[in-house]
Amino acid sequence: IEQERIDKIWPKLRVLARSSPTDKHTLVKGIIDSSVLEQRQVVAVTGDGTNDGPALKKADVGFAMVS
């Protein structure tokens, strides 16, 4: 997805629920790489730790929930 499209969506987005690991990683990278706001945003992600590893690692704060 192009950064321009992500920049139009993410400022309005508050919660991304029931998303795929790829969706999580795309959103995290898009927010981190965004230049919409003057300051870079801090990004936090939760996941099960299995497939969500790339998004958890890319985020500033990543919580893996293991049962």
C-alpha positions in Angstrom: 0.0 0.0 0.0 1.3 3.4 -0.8 2.3 5.7 2.1 -0.1 8.4 0.7 -3.1 6.1 1.2 -2.0 5.1 4.7 -1.6 8.8 5.6 -5.2 9.5 4.7 -6.5 6.7 7.0 -4.4 6.3 10.1 -5.0 9.7 11.7 -8.7 8.8 12.0 -8.1 5.2 13.1 -8.3 4.4 16.8 -8.5 0.6 17.0 -7.7 -2.1 14.5 -9.3 -5.3 15.7 -9.3 -8.8 14.4 -6.7 -8.0 11.8 -4.2 -10.2 10.0 -0.5 -10.1 11.0 0.2 -8.5 7.6 -2.4 -5.7 8.2 -0.8 -5.0 11.6 2.7 -4.8 10.2 1.6 -2.6 7.3 -0.2 -0.2 9.7 2.7 0.0 12.1 5.2 0.7 9.4 2.9 3.2 7.8 2.4 5.2 11.0 6.1 5.1 11.8 7.1 6.3 8.2 4.3 8.9 8.1 5.1 12.6 7.8 1.5 13.8 8.3 2.3 15.2 11.8 5.3 17.1 12.9 6.3 14.6 15.5 6.6 10.9 14.9 3.9 8.9 16.7 4.6 6.2 19.3 3.1 2.9 18.1 2.0 0.1 20.4 0.8 -3.3 19.2 -0.6 -6.4 20.9 -0.6 -9.8 19.4 -0.3 -13.5 20.1 3.4 -13.5 19.5 3.3 -16.2 16.8 2.5 -14.6 13.5 2.5 -11.0 14.9 6.2 -11.1 15.5 7.1 -8.6 12.7 4.6 -6.0 13.8 5.5 -6.5 17.5 9.2 -6.0 16.7 8.6 -2.9 14.4 6.4 -1.1 16.9 7.8 1.1 19.7 5.9 -1.0 22.2 4.9 -4.6 21.6 3.0 -6.8 23.9 2.8 -10.5 23.1 0.0 -12.3 24.9 0.7 -16.0 25.3 -1.8 -18.4 26.8 
